[in-house]
Amino acid sequence: MPTENIATRQGKKKSFQKFKKYLPIYLMAFPGFLYLFINNYMPLPGLVVAFKTYSARLGIWGSPWAGLANFKYLFASDAWLITRNTILYNVAFIIVNTILSIFVAIILSELTSPLKKFYQSSILLPFLVSSVIVSYLVFAFLSSDNGFINNTILKHFGMKGISWYSTTKYWPFILIFVNAWKSVGYSSIIYLATILGFDRSYYEAATIDGASKMQQITWITLPMLKSTVIMLTLMAVGRIFYSDFGLFYQVPQNSGALLPVTNTIDTYVYRGLLELGNISMSAAAGFYQSIVGFVLVLGANLAVRKIDKDSALF
Amino acid sequence: MIKNKEERTFQAIGNVFMMIFALLAIIPIILIIISSLTDNDTLIKYGYTFFPQKWSTYAYTYVFQSGNNVLHCYFNSFFVTAVGTVISLTITTMLAYALSRKGLPGRNVMTFLVFFTMLFNGGLVPTYINYTSVFNIKNTYWALLIPRLLMNAFNVLLMKSYFVTSVPDEILEAASIDGASEFKTFYKVALPLAQPIVATIALFNGIAYWNDWMNGYVYLTDATDLYTIQNLLNRMIQNIQYLSNSASLSNASVGLASIPSVSVRMALAVLGILPIIVIYPLIQNNFVKGITLGGVKG
């Protein structure tokens, strides 16, 4: 028995020494965790607001319970529209951006022009422009009084100006275009890096066999890109319940007439909270987004994991 | 012979496509730069155009002469970006380094706690209630610095894997045997080895802070003196009168009627992207490297 006692005492001493040794490391991790606690974990109990009739005066816990009333109302009114918009736009973004990015990446990988650097810098630049400024750029083209399109292009063809900010039918195209403008540069870099990582000997062998450039692209580059495309698409599908708030709120300039085609879950939650003062409804939509979003991210990751374990997030 | 011809056709077509894409990307930015340098009456008469009949630098002189307000917002942007980036980089790097230390008791749990924030978040409503009712950050500088932007799990994990792969354990052990303290080892040994990722994350943080408008939009309801240039631009496009009103308060000699609001607005938008355009050539390579690192892995 005494030997065991000594052993445990030594064990305790050891674990204390270990703790003492690692104490500075825990201290280094502390500020980061403090922030995650404040910014990410502390708000989580607040999700319960979705089940309450919230009043700022009574606070989260003092407000009376509402059961599922907020959700009943949400699903009877706007849930369908905002879900449809969020998902359809994301699907369109995934398709358009993937095709354009691969196209750009393949051309850039084969190009020998001295302008290559200029091309790449130019298409990446929009990624660094804030949504507010993007809304100014779009306004410079679409403003009904001064806009470039109404005043120069349409006038040139003798056509009447269009009041863009109140006509819904153009906006799906405008938003898909603006989104591609902003993000194709970014994703083409990922594809380009993948292509440049391919084993060049495939291409050399194909050239010796007399394969044309188009044949090399169709039979070597595209098939080898397949796994990256699947991976990035699955990741994007995991985020399909989320939308770029700036794109859908700033670029249409919060125009009420455009809401049927620009309202997404994120803009809906924002408006409910800060413009309409309907916090409970907004919380219900936010809760719906958090839960479905979580399930989708998990699902997408499981799928990625099945295909390629190394590319999965977890 | 045939090969060369095909190659030449490919290069030609490829150049044409890329030229179109490159121009599409930068033309909108060129349009607002030209508009900001166009005479205001010409703008109102002919609209925004690439070849204005009359040029003018009036918008910029106006901004710098009467725009206390504008320069103040500009200063706020620089201040928030600088302070935010430094704090953000410090806590991100320290946390990433801690998570990269093999043998740290509780490392897996800690990594999971960071990672979980990428999978699940409460969203705007609980976050807003938390920040406004518990921390009272409405209408303070904290509102611009803290919510959402100070640290994100993705950057932490990106940096952590960089530490794991490019800072060998043996070097850390050697430093510890030489009697260096943990903090000194981090600062003198690990950090210099991780310099490329530190630069990349600093860049991501800096751009996120410079471009952010949402924190100001959500939390600065009354304190317009804390507005960043993005908030000012945002406010202006919503309310064209805003600048005229506040400018006439600060500088009574400028009559409301003479304010060239259209070109001035464009000049402010140009000022808003100017810092990014100026540093873009310097940061581009690092930025591309960062995208590649993050894109392939996450």
Interface residues (C-beta under 8 A of the other chain):
Chain A: K18 F19 K21 Y22 P24 I25 Y26 M28 A29 P31 G32 F33 Y35 L36 I38 N39 N40 Y41 M42 P43 L44 P45 G46 L47 V49 A56 G59 I60 F103 V104 I107 L108 E110 L111 T112 S113 L115 K116 F118 Y119 Q120 S121 S122 I123 L124 L125 P126 L128 V129 S130 S131 V132 I133 S135 Y136 L137 V138 F139 A140 F141 S143 D145 N146 G147 F148 N150 N151 T152 W181 V184 G185 Y186 S187 I189 I190 A193 T194 S212 K213 M214 L232 M235 F245 G246 Q250 Q253 N254 D266 V269 Y270 L273 L274 I279 S282 A283 G286 F287 Q289 S290 G293 F294 V297 L298 S311 L313 F314
Chain B: K3 E6 E7 F10 Q11 G14 N15 F17 M18 M19 F21 A22 L23 L24 A25 I26 P28 I29 L31 I32 S35 L43 I44 Y46 G47 Y48 T49 F50 T90 I91 T92 M94 L95 Y97 A98 L99 R101 L104 P105 M110 L113 V114 F115 T117 M118 L119 F120 N121 G122 G123 L124 V125 P126 T127 Y128 I129 N130 S133 V134 F135 I146 P147 R148 L150 M151 A153 V156 S181 E182 F183 F186 I207 W210 N211 D212 W213 M214 V218 Q230 L233 N234 I237 Q238 V262 R265 M266 A269 G272 I273 I276 I277 Y280 P281 Q284 F287 V288 I291 T292 G295 V296 K297 G298
